[in-house]
Amino acid sequence: MSTILLETVGGSALQERLCAGLDKARTLGRPVLVSVSARVAPVAPLGLYAAARARRENCVYLEWPDRKRAVVGVGAELSLHVPGAQEAGRAAQQWRSLLSDAESDAGNWGTGPVLMGGFAFDPGRPASELWRGFPAGLLAMPRHTLASSDGESWLTTNLVVHPGDSIRDFGEDPQAQLDDLLGRARRCVDTDGDSARLEVRECASPEEWKRSVRRVVRAIQAGGVAKVALARAVRAVDDCQHRRIETSDVLARLRAEYPACTIFAVARGDSCFLGASPESLVSLQDGEVRASCLAGSRPRGITDAEDARLGSELLASAKDRREHEIVARTLVETLRDACGEVWTPPEAPRLLRLHNVQHLYTPITATAREEQTVLDLVGRLHPTPAVGGFPREEAVRLIREHEGLDRGWYAGPVGWVDARGEGEFVVGIRSALVQGNMATLYAGCGIVRDSDPESEYRESVLKLQPMLSALGGV
């Protein structure tokens, strides 16, 4: 196969940058990051993900279909383990230190060294065996990153070199490795295969979950807490133990059905946490901070008239407006403390209509402070009242007491940060943890003082539908 790197960069660019990095590492007496980016002939991001997963390589996949953008990370040249999302600012400091002596050429969107990964919802809760491989916080710098934007593809290769290394320590020709990686991606057809038919089993009975809702409602009515986000889980299982759930097919279906959402996957070993999140925790680009408040739900109508009626009902619901206002007010106050000016549109909240559900939605923008990174903002914002509750500490205590499951990375931040400290993290909802022939799905509801357990249960069923449909559950 012919060389894939374009002539504007040249196939020797990585070799040259590697030699320069080795010289710098020996001079400084410490490790140095070497990163080189090149435009390549268009590559389907999902094809690269599928090719890497076929070899059981660790991957992170992020796509914004309506923006025509995606970034895929393969392998891990370096990993930062973080005690939890609240300590994300510590990771930002380590990232800046690593980049200070880097030999890199970041320019276009998604190029240069990046960190990709996520955080558990509650690092204070002991992790179960189910979430093995997904620690409290993990941000990895991939060995290879493919960024796709408006039909153009850019490939970045990252290497960390040490003072005692030599060019021979890096094995075969790096150019040949790149050609092989992209060649395998192009041979993976970026289409949706047939879905398995999975049987869905409750992790806890509906009545047991409704009893938990009643207990939380009583705690709220007793005072001290205004809202608690209570989650439930179900398990979808293929009776054929030797037939794996193909996560690339699941991602393809989610992308087709939910183009306005962020499609994500964090694949580690034999496990993959994936979903289609409608909720951006925070993004930072060109000094502008964006966050979203998503709270209050209704199903979509079968007809236009029914859809409009359900939307109007949601906008007029005192219970849903109160829940939404708690989330929006907290986000605005947090961003006002962390950033400069903060704005919300005067017509908020408005409706955000997705394939099977509509939400009350308020977009929020702010001005970043100098030297501020998206990781600093993640540490401030997570968990929002939308997925935790308010006040935060008391709500999380009640979740630990009454929820009865290990959320793992469900409802935690998932995303990426680039060399400038910019990037985006979404809330890991509408999601599932896939392991072999089994998937564990999660959905949560905001419980307030006048919540009805039966209505909350129906809402949780509605929120499970996107992942159930993408997986082929019945």
ZASEKOL-773494 format. One line per 2 residues: their letters; for each residue x negated, y, z negated of C-alpha. Coordinates in nm, 3 decimals. Layout:
<palums>
a = X/Y/Z | ...
</palums>
This chain:
<palums>
ms = 0.000/0.000/0.000 | -0.130/0.344/0.083
ti = -0.227/0.595/-0.182 | 0.082/0.762/-0.324
ll = -0.071/1.074/-0.476 | -0.041/1.370/-0.239
et = -0.347/1.518/-0.071 | -0.296/1.846/-0.258
vg = -0.415/1.671/-0.574 | -0.628/1.392/-0.434
gs = -0.671/1.037/-0.558 | -0.992/1.125/-0.742
al = -0.827/1.386/-0.967 | -0.772/1.145/-1.256
qe = -1.127/1.009/-1.231 | -1.269/1.363/-1.233
rl = -1.052/1.472/-1.526 | -1.144/1.154/-1.714
ca = -1.517/1.226/-1.675 | -1.465/1.584/-1.794
gl = -1.271/1.459/-2.097 | -1.542/1.207/-2.186
dk = -1.805/1.481/-2.176 | -1.592/1.705/-2.397
ar = -1.523/1.425/-2.649 | -1.896/1.355/-2.682
tl = -1.970/1.727/-2.724 | -1.697/1.789/-2.982
gr = -1.738/1.455/-3.159 | -1.363/1.386/-3.164
pv = -1.090/1.238/-2.939 | -0.973/1.442/-2.641
lv = -0.651/1.413/-2.444 | -0.686/1.379/-2.067
sv = -0.374/1.442/-1.860 | -0.332/1.476/-1.484
sa = -0.009/1.537/-1.290 | 0.066/1.494/-0.922
rv = 0.366/1.523/-0.697 | 0.464/1.189/-0.549
ap = 0.707/1.073/-0.285 | 1.057/1.061/-0.443
va = 1.103/0.783/-0.698 | 1.435/0.685/-0.859
pl = 1.384/0.738/-1.234 | 1.608/0.444/-1.314
gl = 1.404/0.230/-1.075 | 1.089/0.308/-1.273
ya = 1.268/0.228/-1.598 | 1.394/-0.105/-1.459
aa = 1.048/-0.199/-1.328 | 0.885/-0.123/-1.662
ra = 1.148/-0.310/-1.862 | 1.114/-0.612/-1.634
rr = 0.764/-0.639/-1.783 | 0.893/-0.561/-2.135
en = 0.703/-0.234/-2.152 | 0.821/0.025/-2.403
cv = 1.012/0.307/-2.231 | 1.202/0.626/-2.301
yl = 1.460/0.737/-2.045 | 1.636/1.076/-2.043
ew = 1.861/1.197/-1.761 | 2.090/1.495/-1.712
pd = 2.288/1.389/-1.402 | 2.474/1.715/-1.350
rk = 2.144/1.907/-1.368 | 1.976/1.659/-1.129
ra = 1.692/1.611/-1.375 | 1.537/1.310/-1.545
vv = 1.219/1.220/-1.729 | 1.097/0.865/-1.791
gv = 0.807/0.764/-2.014 | 0.632/0.427/-1.980
ga = 0.401/0.285/-2.247 | 0.255/0.474/-2.540
el = -0.094/0.621/-2.519 | -0.043/0.779/-2.861
sl = 0.231/0.757/-3.125 | 0.319/0.995/-3.406
hv = 0.508/0.834/-3.696 | 0.717/1.090/-3.883
pg = 0.888/1.035/-4.223 | 1.217/1.165/-4.078
aq = 1.376/1.438/-3.868 | 1.347/1.689/-4.154
ea = 0.967/1.653/-4.118 | 0.967/1.708/-3.741
gr = 0.782/2.036/-3.791 | 0.486/1.831/-3.918
aa = 0.479/1.646/-3.588 | 0.476/1.983/-3.410
qq = 0.155/2.075/-3.596 | -0.010/1.745/-3.501
wr = 0.098/1.796/-3.140 | -0.055/2.144/-3.125
sl = -0.380/2.009/-3.272 | -0.401/1.732/-3.013
ls = -0.337/1.974/-2.728 | -0.595/2.230/-2.841
da = -0.886/2.056/-2.663 | -0.686/1.876/-2.393
es = -0.796/1.844/-2.032 | -0.455/1.887/-1.867
da = -0.273/2.069/-1.589 | 0.089/2.109/-1.704
gn = 0.286/2.326/-1.466 | 0.617/2.208/-1.324
wg = 0.910/2.097/-1.540 | 0.836/1.766/-1.708
tg = 0.468/1.754/-1.607 | 0.166/1.739/-1.833
pv = 0.155/1.569/-2.173 | 0.489/1.520/-2.348
lm = 0.619/1.345/-2.658 | 0.934/1.133/-2.629
gg = 1.131/0.948/-2.895 | 1.364/1.005/-3.184
fa = 1.455/0.978/-3.550 | 1.675/0.772/-3.778
fd = 1.989/0.936/-3.905 | 1.899/0.886/-4.271
pg = 1.535/0.805/-4.354 | 1.630/0.776/-4.720
rp = 1.833/0.461/-4.657 | 1.633/0.134/-4.649
as = 1.617/0.004/-4.291 | 1.767/-0.335/-4.210
el = 1.617/-0.603/-3.988 | 1.861/-0.498/-3.713
wr = 1.663/-0.180/-3.649 | 1.317/-0.334/-3.666
gf = 1.084/-0.137/-3.438 | 1.278/0.188/-3.485
pa = 1.113/0.365/-3.779 | 1.229/0.681/-3.957
gl = 1.070/0.889/-3.685 | 0.866/0.801/-3.378
la = 0.737/1.032/-3.105 | 0.521/0.869/-2.839
mp = 0.308/1.025/-2.568 | 0.366/0.786/-2.274
rh = 0.075/0.651/-2.070 | 0.277/0.746/-1.759
tl = 0.562/0.998/-1.726 | 0.783/1.048/-1.422
as = 0.971/1.378/-1.402 | 1.240/1.418/-1.138
sd = 1.401/1.754/-1.063 | 1.612/1.855/-0.763
ge = 1.482/1.568/-0.551 | 1.112/1.616/-0.630
sw = 0.912/1.365/-0.836 | 0.601/1.429/-1.042
lt = 0.390/1.164/-1.210 | 0.170/1.236/-1.512
tn = -0.093/0.999/-1.651 | -0.218/1.055/-2.008
lv = -0.530/0.905/-2.164 | -0.694/0.968/-2.503
vh = -1.072/0.935/-2.480 | -1.315/0.901/-2.774
pg = -1.676/1.013/-2.816 | -1.813/0.660/-2.771
ds = -1.606/0.573/-2.461 | -1.738/0.537/-2.108
ir = -1.559/0.532/-1.774 | -1.593/0.151/-1.768
df = -1.377/0.122/-2.082 | -1.068/0.216/-1.883
ge = -1.058/-0.101/-1.673 | -0.950/-0.102/-1.311
dp = -0.931/0.205/-1.094 | -0.668/0.437/-1.246
qa = -0.549/0.522/-0.895 | -0.473/0.155/-0.828
ql = -0.275/0.139/-1.152 | -0.064/0.434/-1.043
dd = 0.001/0.284/-0.700 | 0.110/-0.043/-0.857
ll = 0.340/0.131/-1.107 | 0.522/0.332/-0.841
gr = 0.530/0.042/-0.599 | 0.714/-0.173/-0.853
ar = 0.957/0.114/-0.919 | 1.042/0.144/-0.550
rc = 1.113/-0.228/-0.528 | 1.373/-0.200/-0.807
vd = 1.703/-0.110/-0.647 | 1.865/0.178/-0.833
td = 2.219/0.040/-0.821 | 2.468/-0.100/-1.066
gd = 2.480/-0.479/-1.094 | 2.769/-0.693/-1.213
sa = 2.851/-0.645/-1.579 | 2.868/-0.932/-1.822
rl = 3.195/-1.004/-1.999 | 3.125/-0.956/-2.366
ev = 3.344/-1.051/-2.660 | 3.385/-0.770/-2.913
re = 3.374/-0.853/-3.283 | 3.438/-0.619/-3.574
ca = 3.147/-0.573/-3.815 | 3.405/-0.482/-4.080
sp = 3.780/-0.529/-4.055 | 3.993/-0.229/-3.955
ee = 4.168/-0.236/-4.293 | 3.837/-0.237/-4.478
wk = 3.720/0.068/-4.281 | 4.048/0.251/-4.342
rs = 4.006/0.186/-4.715 | 3.665/0.355/-4.691
vr = 3.831/0.654/-4.524 | 4.084/0.676/-4.809
rv = 3.806/0.669/-5.068 | 3.620/0.947/-4.888
vr = 3.939/1.155/-4.857 | 3.990/1.125/-5.236
ai = 3.630/1.235/-5.294 | 3.684/1.539/-5.070
qa = 4.011/1.628/-5.244 | 3.832/1.607/-5.579
gg = 3.605/1.891/-5.465 | 3.236/1.938/-5.399
va = 3.239/1.834/-5.033 | 3.441/1.963/-4.735
kv = 3.366/1.705/-4.468 | 3.206/1.360/-4.435
al = 3.132/1.191/-4.102 | 3.211/0.823/-4.150
ar = 3.093/0.571/-3.889 | 3.194/0.216/-3.805
av = 3.027/-0.051/-3.593 | 3.137/-0.334/-3.367
ra = 2.935/-0.607/-3.201 | 2.965/-0.712/-2.835
vd = 2.825/-1.058/-2.765 | 2.779/-1.265/-2.450
dc = 2.854/-1.630/-2.532 | 2.566/-1.730/-2.303
qh = 2.265/-1.678/-2.531 | 2.019/-1.695/-2.242
rr = 2.184/-1.415/-2.042 | 2.039/-1.078/-2.138
ie = 2.229/-0.751/-2.115 | 2.053/-0.554/-1.840
ts = 2.012/-0.209/-1.988 | 1.926/-0.051/-1.653
dv = 2.271/-0.155/-1.526 | 2.434/-0.013/-1.840
la = 2.253/0.318/-1.785 | 2.365/0.327/-1.420
rl = 2.730/0.291/-1.525 | 2.700/0.556/-1.794
ra = 2.539/0.796/-1.547 | 2.820/0.743/-1.296
ey = 3.101/0.784/-1.551 | 2.953/1.061/-1.769
pa = 2.748/1.297/-1.548 | 2.798/1.588/-1.791
ct = 2.635/1.391/-2.076 | 2.271/1.319/-2.151
if = 2.197/0.959/-2.058 | 1.928/0.819/-2.287
av = 1.745/0.499/-2.370 | 1.463/0.421/-2.612
ar = 1.341/0.067/-2.539 | 1.099/-0.101/-2.778
gd = 1.009/-0.466/-2.745 | 1.328/-0.666/-2.699
sc = 1.553/-0.390/-2.833 | 1.696/-0.082/-2.663
fl = 1.893/0.206/-2.815 | 2.091/0.374/-2.539
ga = 2.395/0.587/-2.475 | 2.561/0.885/-2.310
sp = 2.556/1.174/-2.556 | 2.790/1.470/-2.502
es = 2.623/1.663/-2.785 | 2.297/1.854/-2.758
lv = 2.141/1.904/-3.099 | 1.906/2.174/-2.971
sl = 1.711/2.271/-2.660 | 1.438/2.529/-2.614
qd = 1.342/2.662/-2.271 | 1.174/2.991/-2.181
ge = 1.228/3.122/-2.533 | 1.604/3.054/-2.534
vr = 1.753/2.819/-2.793 | 2.076/2.634/-2.713
as = 2.286/2.418/-2.944 | 2.638/2.282/-2.922
cl = 2.919/2.230/-3.169 | 3.134/1.928/-3.083
ag = 3.407/1.838/-3.332 | 3.772/1.747/-3.287
sr = 3.890/1.488/-3.033 | 4.186/1.374/-2.825
pr = 4.211/1.117/-2.544 | 4.242/1.223/-2.180
gi = 4.589/1.205/-2.031 | 4.692/0.972/-1.752
td = 4.859/1.259/-1.565 | 4.757/1.624/-1.537
ae = 5.058/1.724/-1.742 | 4.977/1.476/-2.019
da = 4.611/1.582/-2.014 | 4.708/1.948/-2.053
rl = 4.951/1.862/-2.334 | 4.685/1.667/-2.527
gs = 4.434/1.949/-2.478 | 4.681/2.209/-2.604
el = 4.762/1.987/-2.900 | 4.392/1.968/-2.988
la = 4.344/2.344/-2.961 | 4.645/2.400/-3.187
sa = 4.552/2.136/-3.448 | 4.478/2.299/-3.784
kd = 4.292/1.988/-3.902 | 4.065/1.973/-3.597
rr = 4.007/2.350/-3.591 | 3.905/2.340/-3.958
eh = 3.663/2.052/-3.895 | 3.520/2.233/-3.593
ei = 3.480/2.560/-3.781 | 3.272/2.391/-4.054
va = 3.029/2.259/-3.794 | 3.009/2.581/-3.590
rt = 2.959/2.804/-3.894 | 2.680/2.585/-4.031
lv = 2.497/2.575/-3.696 | 2.519/2.952/-3.656
et = 2.394/3.016/-4.010 | 2.106/2.770/-3.971
lr = 1.998/2.920/-3.639 | 2.029/3.272/-3.777
da = 1.783/3.178/-4.051 | 1.546/2.999/-3.811
cg = 1.561/3.220/-3.502 | 1.635/3.575/-3.396
ev = 1.972/3.682/-3.261 | 2.251/3.424/-3.230
wt = 2.553/3.431/-2.996 | 2.874/3.233/-2.954
pp = 3.130/3.302/-2.679 | 3.434/3.502/-2.793
ea = 3.679/3.244/-2.653 | 3.534/2.958/-2.860
pr = 3.625/2.691/-2.927 | 3.720/2.563/-2.585
ll = 3.782/2.218/-2.443 | 3.506/1.991/-2.320
rl = 3.667/1.722/-2.105 | 3.480/1.395/-2.050
hn = 3.585/1.077/-1.873 | 3.804/0.936/-2.151
vq = 3.802/1.198/-2.427 | 3.824/1.575/-2.477
hl = 3.663/1.770/-2.758 | 3.668/2.113/-2.915
yt = 3.342/2.268/-2.803 | 3.147/2.581/-2.892
pi = 2.812/2.654/-2.719 | 2.562/2.852/-2.928
ta = 2.254/3.040/-2.804 | 1.971/3.210/-2.993
ta = 1.630/3.366/-2.937 | 1.330/3.159/-3.048
re = 1.065/3.310/-3.265 | 0.704/3.321/-3.152
eq = 0.519/2.989/-3.190 | 0.849/2.810/-3.263
tv = 0.888/2.463/-3.109 | 1.192/2.249/-3.043
ld = 1.062/2.010/-3.313 | 1.073/2.289/-3.573
lv = 1.440/2.343/-3.484 | 1.519/1.970/-3.500
gr = 1.387/1.967/-3.856 | 1.618/2.255/-3.947
lh = 1.937/2.134/-3.780 | 1.958/1.758/-3.840
pt = 2.194/1.626/-3.958 | 2.464/1.869/-3.850
pa = 2.806/1.855/-4.018 | 2.936/1.690/-3.699
vg = 2.754/1.364/-3.778 | 2.673/1.407/-4.148
gf = 2.909/1.640/-4.326 | 2.910/1.949/-4.543
pr = 2.745/2.019/-4.778 | 2.472/1.801/-4.631
ee = 2.327/1.631/-4.939 | 2.661/1.536/-5.095
av = 2.799/1.417/-4.761 | 2.498/1.193/-4.698
rl = 2.534/1.051/-5.051 | 2.897/0.959/-4.978
ir = 2.799/0.805/-4.645 | 2.546/0.581/-4.821
eh = 2.807/0.488/-5.081 | 3.106/0.416/-4.856
eg = 2.994/0.346/-4.499 | 2.841/0.003/-4.558
ld = 2.620/-0.013/-4.249 | 2.271/0.077/-4.133
rg = 2.308/0.354/-3.876 | 1.943/0.332/-3.777
wy = 1.895/0.583/-3.495 | 2.268/0.620/-3.434
ag = 2.358/0.992/-3.474 | 1.987/1.077/-3.508
pv = 1.800/1.314/-3.274 | 1.666/1.165/-2.947
gw = 1.468/1.365/-2.694 | 1.138/1.511/-2.582
vd = 0.896/1.802/-2.625 | 0.638/1.928/-2.375
ar = 0.295/2.088/-2.411 | 0.450/2.433/-2.464
ge = 0.665/2.308/-2.751 | 0.980/2.326/-2.539
ge = 1.224/2.044/-2.468 | 1.558/1.905/-2.578
fv = 1.698/1.668/-2.840 | 2.050/1.528/-2.827
vg = 2.253/1.364/-3.100 | 2.238/0.986/-3.047
ir = 2.614/0.923/-3.037 | 2.833/0.726/-2.791
sa = 2.556/0.471/-2.820 | 2.459/0.111/-2.883
lv = 2.160/-0.096/-2.988 | 2.110/-0.375/-2.731
qg = 1.919/-0.690/-2.824 | 1.918/-0.982/-2.582
nm = 2.278/-1.093/-2.527 | 2.418/-0.873/-2.807
at = 2.494/-0.504/-2.854 | 2.586/-0.321/-3.173
ly = 2.803/-0.016/-3.101 | 2.871/0.279/-3.329
ag = 3.134/0.551/-3.350 | 3.200/0.812/-3.617
cg = 3.486/1.037/-3.728 | 3.485/1.360/-3.923
iv = 3.681/1.306/-4.244 | 3.837/1.611/-4.413
rd = 4.088/1.649/-4.696 | 4.396/1.583/-4.479
sd = 4.254/1.303/-4.263 | 4.485/1.012/-4.188
pe = 4.303/0.673/-4.191 | 4.513/0.530/-3.907
se = 4.449/0.834/-3.684 | 4.077/0.826/-3.765
yr = 4.063/0.457/-3.674 | 4.231/0.526/-3.337
es = 3.980/0.804/-3.276 | 3.689/0.568/-3.347
vl = 3.832/0.317/-3.098 | 3.849/0.595/-2.838
kl = 3.486/0.691/-2.899 | 3.371/0.329/-2.862
qp = 3.523/0.299/-2.514 | 3.240/0.458/-2.309
ml = 2.981/0.210/-2.430 | 3.223/-0.085/-2.430
sa = 3.312/-0.014/-2.069 | 2.947/0.028/-1.962
lg = 2.853/-0.298/-2.135 | 3.148/-0.494/-1.997
gv = 3.309/-0.560/-2.334 | 3.666/-0.691/-2.357
</palums>
